[in-house]
Amino acid sequence: MLKMFYVLFLLMIVGAVYSYGFRTYYNSGGSMAPTVSDGQLLVVNKIYYDFTSVERYDIVALWDTKEKENLIKRIVGLPNETVELRNGKIFINGEPIQSDPMEQAEGDWHLNFGPHKLKPNTYFYIGDDRDESTWGIVELKDIRGKVVLK
């Protein structure tokens, strides 16, 4: 009987941690290909950014306030930086970003944006498939969490 109590207690603890700290999302669309596939199930740590800062290249779940939907995107611009897209290449403060995950990808990208100076607590996001991707600016309060398992 005591063993069953411990098992139930452990399940309650695991359930509480999961429901408070993690959530699953399905990626919709191909804008994060090849990193994340359309329909792929992702696990997002909802409390990750309560303990650390958002970093460049983090893959996050975010709330798009215009489209009223959750998106999975990559963070490339950080607060107080000036962001610009020139033919799909990302520039931060006038310099091309270092180690762009999609730098070697094929494509004839015609994405252009900015330059735009980000405000405090705002981030610039973009999908990895720059042919299909949407991009935008998101406030920290609208970042749902960090993708930790794909």
N, C-alpha and C positions, 0 to 999 in steps of 0.2 A: 504494500500500500504506500509506503514512504517513497519507494522508487517511482511509482506512478505520479506522486505529488511533485517530485523533482523534475520529471519529464514534462509535466504540464506547466510547471513554473518556468522551465527553460523555454518552452514553446511560447509562452506569454511574453517573455523578455525578448526573444528573437522577433516575434510579431510586432512588438512595440517599437523596437529599433528599426525594423524594416518600414513600418508605416510612417514613422516620424522622419527617418533619415534617408530613405530611398524611395524611388518611384520608377516605374517602367514607362517607356515611351516607344512608340513605333515611328520610325522615320518615314515621312511621306514625301515622295518625290526623289529625283536623282541629283539634286543640287549639291549633295555632299559626296557623290561618287568621285573617286573609287574608294574613299575612306569608309563611308557608310552607305549601304545599299538601300534602295527603295524597299520599304516594308520591313527593314531590319529592326529587331527588338533591341532596345538599349536600356541599360540601368543607369539612372542618374542619382548622384548623391546630392540631396537637397540641402544639406547643412554644411557642405564642403566650404563654401565661401563665408560661412560664419566664423571660420577659424583661419582663413588665409585669403590672400588677394587673388583676383582674377589675373591670369597671366596670358601674355601673347601666345597664340596657337592653341589655347584650351578649346576643346569642343564642349559646347554647352547646350542645354535646353533653355529656350527663352520664349517669352510671351511677346508676340508681335501685336502691339496695341492698335495698329491700323487694320490689319487683316483679322484680328481677333482669333488668333490660332497660335499653338505652340510650334516652334521651329527648332531644328537641330542645326547649329552653325558653328563656325570657327571664329574665335575672337582674334582680331589682328591689330586693332587700334585701342590704345589705353587712354585713360583720362588725361586731359590737357595736351594731348598730341595733336598735330595737324595731319590729317589723313587725306590721301589723294589716290585715285585710280586713274592710270593712264594706259589705255589699251590692255586692261586686265592686270597690269603690274601694280603692286601696292607700294606706295611711297609714304613714309612716316617722317614728318618734319623735313620734307624735301629730298630724303634719301630713300633708295629702294630698300625694302626690308631684307634682313638677312635670314637665310634658311627658310624661305617661303616653301611650305610643304608641296605646293603645286608648281614650283618653279620649273621643273623639268617636264611638266605635262604638255601634251600636244594640244593645240587649239589656236584659233585665230580670234582672240578675244577683243571685243570692242567696248569693253566696260570703261566708262569714264565717269568720274565723280570728283567733286571738290576742286581745290583744297578746302577742307572743312576742319576748323579747330574744335576738338571735342571738349565738352564742359566737364567739370569734376563729376565723378560717379557715372560717366557715360562711356560706352565702348562701341567700337565699330566692328561689325560682324560681316562675314561673307561665307558662301559655300565653297567647297573645294572644286566643284565642277564649274568653272567660270563661264562656260558656254550656256549653262542652264541656271546659274545661280542668281539669287536675290541677295542684296546687301542692305545694310542699314545701320542705324544707331539705336542702341538699347541702353536704358538706364539699369543700374545695378539692381534696383528693386524688381525689375522684370526678368532677371536671369534666374531661371528655376533651379539650376544646379549644374554640376559638372558631370559629363558623361564619363563613367568609370568602367563600364563593361559593355563591349559591343560584340 
